[in-house]
Amino acid sequence: MGANYLKEATSDGLALSSRDERRFLKHVHDNVHGNIYLDPLSLKFIDTEQFQRLRDLKQLGVSYMVYPGAVHSRFEHSLGVYWLASEAINRLKTHQGLELDIDNFDKQTVKIAGLLHDLGHGPFSHMFEREFIPRVLHGLKWSHEEMSLKMIDYIVDEHNIDIESDFLKKVKEMIIASEKDEFKSSKEKKFLYDIVANGRNGIDVDKFDYIVRDSRACGLGCNFEYQRVLETMRVIDDEICYRAKEYLTIHKLFAARADLHRTVYMHAKVKAVELMLVDAMTKANDALQISSYINEPAQYWKLDDTIVKTIETSTSQDLKESRDLILRIRRRDLYQYCNEYSVPKENLEHFKSVTPQDIVCSQNSADATLNEEDIAVSNVRIDLTRGNNNPLNRISFFEDYDSTRKISICDGAISHLLPTSYEDMIVRVYTKKPHLVEAVAKAFENFQVKTYGVKTQVHETPTKTMKKRLRYHH
């Protein structure tokens, strides 16, 4: 084995950092980054059925039901993160290569970690991980990052990729760097772990890619310029630091991410479709054993967004309930949004998730009788990555390019127009039966008064729309 991956990466006498030699590499044209150049080792992973599966996983799950352009895949995003990881490490090598002792091993591990970081995502991505699996496996904590590590081992074994165990170990550590911080304490070149999945402060090329890519796909503007952040980073004391002048640029990274959560990922209609899809998959789980796929990479790679088509086109009686739910989604007969409120600031710290039972217990006795199974509640957290803390407090800055000292910038030192609170909690209630909108909405109002002493929602109950809909259906 030896250092074959290094020989391959520099075969034909290539030095991969040399822009002149890119013509020897395979290139693909990406609609965000332009030409992306793929080295031989990356192609060994890309040209496998397990990696190609990412083409059948939509990056934004069911968001395309609201934003029709949001049909881009995890495949595109993975190539984008590979490319930005490559750009980041090349810039550090150009500016501080000798001082940091960045070698080919470092460059290749960072790039491959960027390429493979999302291999473990399930159908409809975060919905599968955060909603479906905990529901059918009774609260099991399962993460796509851990699954990515299993998939990497499986691909290497299945396709006989000649690669050193040290190399693989480092790639896998970089992928879970944001989840597990402890293993870095003994490592040299800790700054390499800040590039793909940054557990220290959340600034990483994964976010750079999806913020720009998702904004573009949904037709939204994006005023975050990742290029400025890439150009101005510098390693001090084994940590990637950022020029103090870019404080507001970095703030825009976290603000743009929160904005995407509010307007796209957590959109009220998107959540309605998600709630229905989770119900459909849960009802189909006994018949199709969907959750069992997570036990074995050899099975897992066969699971993707086409699970919906499998349910929809089946004639099995066992899948009738699931089929009916998917048919409702297709016909836009969605769970009906009743209302929402934002949890008051002073109640955020001790907030407990609201459940359908809470709403049922608050119903008016004169109204239609509500059952828990008629109600769905979505507790939506939107923050700047650090809960109710300012994410910029965890970031190390430097004053100028000849600085050798890290500095931190305290709240209010740059601008008083930035937020003083960093987290929103939105509670939304839906009913699965359109004729119950009014009763559920009233129960929801009662719940707010009981919990906070006041009605905290700002929207009127959408009953007029409902009456129109019901007339139309009849």
HUNOR-V379398 format. One record per residue. N is the residue number from 1. RES is the residue in one small letter. PHI is phi as a letter, one per 20 degrees, with the letter a starting at -180 (none if undefined). Layout:
# HUNOR-V379398
{{N:RES:PHI} {N:RES:PHI}}
This chain:
# HUNOR-V379398
{{1:m:none} {2:g:l} {3:a:d} {4:n:g} {5:y:f} {6:l:f} {7:k:f} {8:e:f} {9:a:f} {10:t:d} {11:s:f} {12:d:l} {13:g:m} {14:l:f} {15:a:d} {16:l:f} {17:s:f} {18:s:f} {19:r:f} {20:d:f} {21:e:e} {22:r:f} {23:r:f} {24:f:e} {25:l:e} {26:k:f} {27:h:c} {28:v:c} {29:h:e} {30:d:d} {31:n:f} {32:v:d} {33:h:d} {34:g:m} {35:n:f} {36:i:d} {37:y:d} {38:l:d} {39:d:e} {40:p:g} {41:l:f} {42:s:f} {43:l:f} {44:k:f} {45:f:e} {46:i:f} {47:d:e} {48:t:c} {49:e:f} {50:q:f} {51:f:f} {52:q:f} {53:r:g} {54:l:f} {55:r:f} {56:d:d} {57:l:d} {58:k:f} {59:q:g} {60:l:d} {61:g:l} {62:v:e} {63:s:g} {64:y:f} {65:m:f} {66:v:d} {67:y:d} {68:p:g} {69:g:f} {70:a:e} {71:v:d} {72:h:f} {73:s:d} {74:r:f} {75:f:f} {76:e:g} {77:h:f} {78:s:f} {79:l:f} {80:g:f} {81:v:f} {82:y:g} {83:w:f} {84:l:f} {85:a:f} {86:s:f} {87:e:f} {88:a:f} {89:i:f} {90:n:f} {91:r:f} {92:l:f} {93:k:f} {94:t:f} {95:h:e} {96:q:c} {97:g:g} {98:l:f} {99:e:f} {100:l:e} {101:d:l} {102:i:f} {103:d:d} {104:n:f} {105:f:g} {106:d:f} {107:k:f} {108:q:f} {109:t:f} {110:v:f} {111:k:f} {112:i:f} {113:a:f} {114:g:f} {115:l:f} {116:l:d} {117:h:f} {118:d:d} {119:l:g} {120:g:e} {121:h:f} {122:g:e} {123:p:g} {124:f:l} {125:s:l} {126:h:f} {127:m:f} {128:f:f} {129:e:f} {130:r:e} {131:e:d} {132:f:f} {133:i:g} {134:p:g} {135:r:f} {136:v:e} {137:l:d} {138:h:l} {139:g:n} {140:l:g} {141:k:e} {142:w:c} {143:s:c} {144:h:f} {145:e:f} {146:e:f} {147:m:f} {148:s:g} {149:l:f} {150:k:f} {151:m:f} {152:i:f} {153:d:g} {154:y:f} {155:i:f} {156:v:f} {157:d:f} {158:e:f} {159:h:d} {160:n:l} {161:i:f} {162:d:e} {163:i:b} {164:e:f} {165:s:f} {166:d:f} {167:f:f} {168:l:f} {169:k:f} {170:k:f} {171:v:g} {172:k:f} {173:e:f} {174:m:f} {175:i:f} {176:i:d} {177:a:g} {178:s:f} {179:e:e} {180:k:c} {181:d:e} {182:e:f} {183:f:f} {184:k:f} {185:s:g} {186:s:e} {187:k:e} {188:e:e} {189:k:l} {190:k:f} {191:f:f} {192:l:f} {193:y:f} {194:d:e} {195:i:e} {196:v:e} {197:a:c} {198:n:e} {199:g:f} {200:r:f} {201:n:b} {202:g:n} {203:i:e} {204:d:b} {205:v:f} {206:d:g} {207:k:f} {208:f:g} {209:d:f} {210:y:f} {211:i:f} {212:v:f} {213:r:f} {214:d:f} {215:s:f} {216:r:f} {217:a:f} {218:c:e} {219:g:m} {220:l:d} {221:g:f} {222:c:b} {223:n:d} {224:f:e} {225:e:d} {226:y:f} {227:q:g} {228:r:f} {229:v:f} {230:l:f} {231:e:f} {232:t:d} {233:m:f} {234:r:b} {235:v:e} {236:i:c} {237:d:l} {238:d:m} {239:e:c} {240:i:f} {241:c:d} {242:y:c} {243:r:f} {244:a:g} {245:k:f} {246:e:e} {247:y:g} {248:l:f} {249:t:f} {250:i:f} {251:h:f} {252:k:f} {253:l:g} {254:f:f} {255:a:f} {256:a:f} {257:r:f} {258:a:f} {259:d:f} {260:l:f} {261:h:f} {262:r:f} {263:t:e} {264:v:d} {265:y:f} {266:m:d} {267:h:g} {268:a:g} {269:k:f} {270:v:g} {271:k:f} {272:a:f} {273:v:f} {274:e:g} {275:l:g} {276:m:f} {277:l:f} {278:v:f} {279:d:f} {280:a:f} {281:m:f} {282:t:f} {283:k:f} {284:a:e} {285:n:f} {286:d:f} {287:a:f} {288:l:d} {289:q:l} {290:i:g} {291:s:f} {292:s:f} {293:y:f} {294:i:f} {295:n:e} {296:e:b} {297:p:g} {298:a:f} {299:q:e} {300:y:g} {301:w:f} {302:k:e} {303:l:d} {304:d:b} {305:d:f} {306:t:f} {307:i:g} {308:v:f} {309:k:f} {310:t:g} {311:i:f} {312:e:f} {313:t:e} {314:s:f} {315:t:d} {316:s:f} {317:q:f} {318:d:f} {319:l:d} {320:k:f} {321:e:f} {322:s:f} {323:r:f} {324:d:f} {325:l:f} {326:i:f} {327:l:f} {328:r:f} {329:i:f} {330:r:f} {331:r:e} {332:r:m} {333:d:e} {334:l:e} {335:y:g} {336:q:e} {337:y:f} {338:c:d} {339:n:a} {340:e:b} {341:y:b} {342:s:e} {343:v:f} {344:p:g} {345:k:g} {346:e:f} {347:n:d} {348:l:f} {349:e:f} {350:h:d} {351:f:f} {352:k:d} {353:s:g} {354:v:e} {355:t:d} {356:p:g} {357:q:f} {358:d:g} {359:i:f} {360:v:g} {361:c:f} {362:s:d} {363:q:f} {364:n:f} {365:s:f} {366:a:f} {367:d:e} {368:a:g} {369:t:f} {370:l:e} {371:n:d} {372:e:g} {373:e:f} {374:d:e} {375:i:c} {376:a:c} {377:v:d} {378:s:d} {379:n:e} {380:v:d} {381:r:d} {382:i:c} {383:d:b} {384:l:d} {385:t:n} {386:r:c} {387:g:m} {388:n:e} {389:n:d} {390:n:f} {391:p:f} {392:l:f} {393:n:f} {394:r:e} {395:i:d} {396:s:e} {397:f:d} {398:f:c} {399:e:f} {400:d:b} {401:y:f} {402:d:e} {403:s:f} {404:t:c} {405:r:c} {406:k:e} {407:i:c} {408:s:d} {409:i:d} {410:c:e} {411:d:g} {412:g:n} {413:a:f} {414:i:d} {415:s:b} {416:h:e} {417:l:e} {418:l:f} {419:p:f} {420:t:d} {421:s:c} {422:y:c} {423:e:b} {424:d:c} {425:m:c} {426:i:d} {427:v:d} {428:r:d} {429:v:c} {430:y:c} {431:t:d} {432:k:e} {433:k:c} {434:p:g} {435:h:f} {436:l:e} {437:v:g} {438:e:f} {439:a:f} {440:v:f} {441:a:f} {442:k:f} {443:a:f} {444:f:f} {445:e:f} {446:n:g} {447:f:f} {448:q:f} {449:v:f} {450:k:f} {451:t:e} {452:y:d} {453:g:n} {454:v:b} {455:k:e} {456:t:e} {457:q:f} {458:v:d} {459:h:e} {460:e:f} {461:t:f} {462:p:f} {463:t:f} {464:k:f} {465:t:g} {466:m:f} {467:k:f} {468:k:g} {469:r:f} {470:l:f} {471:r:g} {472:y:f} {473:h:f} {474:h:f}}
